[in-house]
Amino acid sequence: MASSLRRELWRTPDLLGFAAHWIWIWCVFWSPLFYKESEHLDALATGTGLVPLEPLWVVSLLVNVVTIAFLLTLSHVRNPLGDIKGLPLAGGAVTALGTLALSHSALVLAGSGASLLYVTGAVLTGIGSGIVVVMWAELFASLGSKRTVSYSVPALLIAAGLYFVVRLLPIDPAQVLVALLPLASMGLFLHYKHSAPRLPRRNRNVRVKEKPPLRLIAIALFFGASFGIMKGLLAPAGDEWIVVRDLLNIVAIVGGTIAIFVTMSVYKMDFDHLTYQIALPLMAAGFLFLPLSEPWNVIGTGVHQAGYQYFYIVLWALWAVAASRGNVPAGWVAGWGLLSIQLGQLVGSIAASLAVGLITTELQLAMLSAGFIFVILIIALFALGGGSANTAWGFVKPVEEADTASDFEKAGTRLARRCHLSPREVEVFFLLAKGRNRAFISEELVIGDETTKSHIKSIYRKTDVHSQQELINLIEGEGKEGA
């Protein structure tokens, strides 16, 4: 996996695209950049009874859940979702507009309409970020578990470093820069999509008739709810400790990311051991600190965050395995997983926030925390530790799971990127590589014969070959060099 990681580090534009998505999340929801902009909504928050939770978190996450549910429904008949024309850029643009609406300058200019603008911004960020995260999750699930991990690790480490750079900027330019990140993320996403092999026509827009992956849904719901509960219970902490919590969470994410790389590449753990021997104990340890006073309860959130982020990457790798082995669209599996995580976070954070109002003593908080630890350990010992062998993926080692693309396809992808083939030329290129003639290509891609002929000429010119057999030989040579 180490060599795989080194190869992926050269894919800087793609890594920066995924990193930009994470920087946006951290800056909007886990930093003071946008916290104070909700002060004029105190009356609204009081009316909902969710005073400790940031209004942006509740509104945006609720809309995010609805958006992902819609995309999941769409994925039953329209897949891959990333091939829907204009959808990725629409997601980036809507997220950018929503973020700008939440900025200090925009709210000041809105005057008496600031509250309406704030809610509108929260709704737009929920819609747009739902599209953006589904695009990335679908893409990774189609690449295989090994490549999912080798992408996620360096991207998250890059994101953490750039996040601290953004935090050093003055608030107004920082907010504008953060608003542009979703557009950059989707632009770089399309950069990858245009240079990757496209699914054959027969594998696109396949109707999904399989039942929902209930076990994956249950695990994702549980982990999402655990994160939401931790956030809701610590929401009443003072402003100075909230800032410390957010910074500590980023450090914890880096630690969890490095840990997932070590346990997968060095110890080669399977999904069961990655889950119930590492992630769950870390999350349980976070709840141990919760009943204590500052700074210990804040440190507890960092410990919990490390375990949560650790398993978040495991889940994304797991979706790739489920999609490959179940022969179902990657977006469908990833959609169920993301919907479950986000719904768990929403329900968990609201329930915990409401419970905070009922807790009057430290003993009650300690008992509540102990209850969560008990539930986590029971799941670790029984639900995950003993039963997942029946699912056929519990004993799978992500770093040893074969990628969905063959070596020949990977070599072709590298060559297509290096020769700067256009999206349509990439499609023609891979059909030529499979030995297809001009008539077949025209019918498969629904283009005219002269158009096909023009694309083939352009491909031969860019790759510096003169025949279809020379092109195939060139790809095979590329594969030997990359092995």
DRENLUM-555119 format. One record per residue (C-alpha): x, y, z; residue in three letters. Coordinates in steps of 0.1 Angstrom, whole numbers, plus 5000, padded with zeros to 4 digits. Layout:
XYZALA
...
END
This chain:
500050005000MET
502950235006ALA
503950224969SER
500350284960SER
500250584983LEU
503350724966ARG
501850684932ARG
498650854942GLU
500651154956LEU
501551244921TRP
497851294913ARG
497951634930THR
494951794912PRO
492651504922ASP
493951494958LEU
493551874961LEU
489951844949GLY
489051604977PHE
491151805002ALA
489152124992ALA
485951945001HIS
487251865036TRP
488652215042ILE
485252355034TRP
483552125059ILE
486052205087TRP
486052585081CYS
482252615080VAL
481252365107PHE
484352315128TRP
485952665131SER
485053005144PRO
484953145109LEU
481153125107PHE
480053065143TYR
479353425152LYS
477353495121GLU
474453305138SER
474153545167GLU
471153725152HIS
469253385152LEU
469353345189ASP
465653395192ALA
464953135165LEU
467252885183ALA
465552945216THR
462252885200GLY
463352545188THR
464752435221GLY
468052355205LEU
469952645220VAL
473352465224PRO
473552355187LEU
474652595160GLU
471552685138PRO
473752635107LEU
474552275118TRP
470852175123VAL
469452345092VAL
472252255068SER
472451895080LEU
468651845078LEU
468651975042VAL
471751765035ASN
469951445045VAL
467051535022VAL
469351594993THR
471251274997ILE
467951085000ALA
466851234967PHE
470151144950LEU
469950794964LEU
466450754949THR
467750884916LEU
470650634917SER
468150344914HIS
467650434877VAL
470250694868ARG
473850594874ASN
476650684877PRO
475351004892LEU
478651184884GLY
477751144847ASP
474651364850ILE
475551664830LYS
476051974851GLY
475351804884LEU
478851824899PRO
479352194890LEU
475852274902ALA
476652114936GLY
479852324938GLY
478052644927ALA
475152604951VAL
477452534980THR
479552844971ALA
476553064970LEU
475252935003GLY
478652995019THR
478853345006LEU
475353415020ALA
476653305054LEU
479553545053SER
479953845075HIS
479854095047SER
476753955031ALA
474853945064LEU
475754305072VAL
474654425038LEU
471354235042ALA
470454445072GLY
467054355085SER
466954065061GLY
470053895076ALA
468053625093SER
466353515061LEU
469653535042LEU
471353315069TYR
468653045067VAL
468853065029THR
472553015031GLY
472252715054ALA
469652555031VAL
471952615000LEU
474952465018THR
472952165027GLY
471852104992ILE
475152174975GLY
477351985000SER
475051684997GLY
475751674960ILE
479451724964VAL
479951454990VAL
477951204969VAL
480051274939MET
483251194957TRP
481850894975ALA
480550744943GLU
483950804926LEU
485850644954PHE
483550344956ALA
484050284919SER
487850274924LEU
488149994949GLY
488949994986SER
492750004983LYS
492650314961ARG
490050474983THR
492350455013VAL
495450564993SER
493450874981TYR
491850955014SER
495050945035VAL
497151205016PRO
494051425008ALA
493151455045LEU
496751535055LEU
496951805028ILE
493551935040ALA
494651965076ALA
497752165066GLY
495852405043LEU
493052435070TYR
495552595094PHE
496752825067VAL
493152945060VAL
492753005098ARG
495653255097LEU
493853485072LEU
491653785082PRO
488053675085ILE
486553845054ASP
488953715028PRO
489053375046ALA
485253345042GLN
485453435005VAL
488253185000LEU
486252915018VAL
483152984996ALA
485252914965LEU
486552584977LEU
483452374966PRO
483752514931LEU
487452414931ALA
486652074945SER
484051994917MET
486252144890GLY
489151904900LEU
486551624904PHE
485651674867LEU
489351684858HIS
489551324871TYR
486251214856LYS
487251334821HIS
490551134821SER
489150814837ALA
487750524817PRO
483950554814ARG
481650264821LEU
480450064791PRO
477050174779ARG
475449854791ARG
476649924827ASN
475150274828ARG
471650364840ASN
471150014853VAL
467949974874ARG
468849864909VAL
466549594922LYS
468549474952GLU
467349524988LYS
469049805008PRO
472349695024PRO
470849675059LEU
474049585078ARG
476049865063LEU
473150105070ILE
472949995107ALA
476750045112ILE
476750385095ALA
473650495115LEU
475350395148PHE
478650575141PHE
476850885128GLY
474650885159ALA
477650845182SER
479351155166PHE
476051355169GLY
475551265205ILE
479151365214MET
478551705196LYS
475251765213GLY
476351685248LEU
479351915245LEU
477552195227ALA
477052395259PRO
480752435265ALA
482152795266GLY
483252975235ASP
486952955244GLU
486652575248TRP
484652535215ILE
487652685196VAL
489952445214VAL
487652155206ARG
487652245169ASP
491452265167LEU
491851945187LEU
489351775163ASN
491551855133ILE
494651715151VAL
492651405160ALA
491551365124ILE
495251365113VAL
496051115140GLY
493050895129GLY
494150925093THR
497750815100ILE
496450535122ALA
494250395094ILE
497250395071PHE
499450205096VAL
496849945106THR
495849875070MET
499349875054SER
501549755082VAL
499349525102TYR
496949445073LYS
493849435095MET
490549315080ASP
487349515083PHE
486249345115ASP
489449415134HIS
489649775120LEU
486149835135THR
485849665168TYR
489449655179GLN
490450015170ILE
487550255161ALA
484950145187LEU
487350155217PRO
488550495207LEU
485050625205MET
484150465238ALA
487250625254ALA
486050965243GLY
482850925264PHE
484950835294LEU
486151205295PHE
482751355289LEU
481551385326PRO
484851565336LEU
485251945335SER
487252145310GLU
489652075295PRO
489151695299TRP
485751675283ASN
487151875254VAL
490051625251ILE
487451355251GLY
485851485220THR
489251475203GLY
489751105213VAL
486251035200HIS
486851225168GLN
490051025161ALA
488050695163GLY
485150835143TYR
487450965115GLN
489350645115TYR
486150445109PHE
484850705084TYR
487650605061ILE
486950235068VAL
483350295058LEU
484250455025TRP
486550155017ALA
483749915027LEU
481350075002TRP
483850004975ALA
483949634985VAL
480149614987ALA
479649774953ALA
482249544936SER
481049224952ARG
477349294949GLY
477749414913ASN
475649724921VAL
476250084912PRO
478850254934ALA
476650564939GLY
473750344952TRP
475950184979VAL
477650514988ALA
474250694989GLY
472850455015TRP
476050485036GLY
476150865035LEU
472450895042LEU
472750675072SER
475750865086ILE
474251205081GLN
470851105095LEU
472550945125GLY
474451275131GLN
471351475129LEU
469151265152VAL
472051205176GLY
472951565180SER
469351685184ILE
468551415209ALA
471651485230ALA
471051855229SER
467551805242LEU
468851565269ALA
471351835281VAL
468452035293GLY
467251745315LEU
470651685331ILE
471051875363THR
473951695381THR
477351565372GLU
476151215383LEU
473451215357GLN
475951305330LEU
478351035342ALA
475550775341MET
474550885306LEU
478150865295SER
478550515310ALA
475350405292GLY
476850505258PHE
480150325267ILE
478250015276PHE
476250025243VAL
479450075223ILE
481249785240LEU
478249555236ILE
478249625199ILE
482049575197ALA
481849235215LEU
478849085198PHE
477349265168ALA
480649335150LEU
483049095167GLY
481048785160GLY
478648815132GLY
480148985103SER
481848685089ALA
478348595074ASN
478348915054THR
481448805034ALA
483249135040TRP
484149115077GLY
487348935070PHE
488349135039VAL
491549325042LYS
491149655023PRO
494749675011VAL
494449334996GLU
491049384979GLU
491549394941ALA
490749724925ASP
487749734902THR
489949834872ALA
492249594855SER
495949664850ASP
495249724813PHE
492649984822GLU
494950154847LYS
497650174821ALA
495250314796GLY
494050574821THR
497650694827ARG
498350714790LEU
495150904783ALA
495951164810ARG
499451204798ARG
498351264762CYS
495651504773HIS
492751324755LEU
489351494756SER
486451324775PRO
485051184742ARG
488451084729GLU
488950884762VAL
485750684754GLU
486850614718VAL
490450534731PHE
489250254754PHE
487050104728LEU
489950104703LEU
492049944730ALA
489549664733LYS
489849594696GLY
486549744685ARG
486049874650ASN
484750204638ARG
481250084632ALA
480949944667PHE
482350264683ILE
479850484664SER
476950264675GLU
478150234711GLU
478750604716LEU
475850714693VAL
477950934671ILE
478450964634GLY
481050764614ASP
482851084604GLU
482951204640THR
484350864651THR
486950884623LYS
487951234634SER
488351124670HIS
490550824660ILE
492851044640LYS
493251284669SER
493950994693ILE
496650854670TYR
498251194666ARG
498251264704LYS
499650914712THR
502050914683ASP
500850584668VAL
499550494633HIS
497350194639SER
495050034663GLN
497549754670GLN
500250004678GLU
497950174702LEU
497249844720ILE
500949774721ASN
501550114736LEU
499050054764ILE
500649714772GLU
504049874773GLY
502650144797GLU
501349864819GLY
504749694822LYS
506450024831GLU
503850094858GLY
503949744874ALA
END
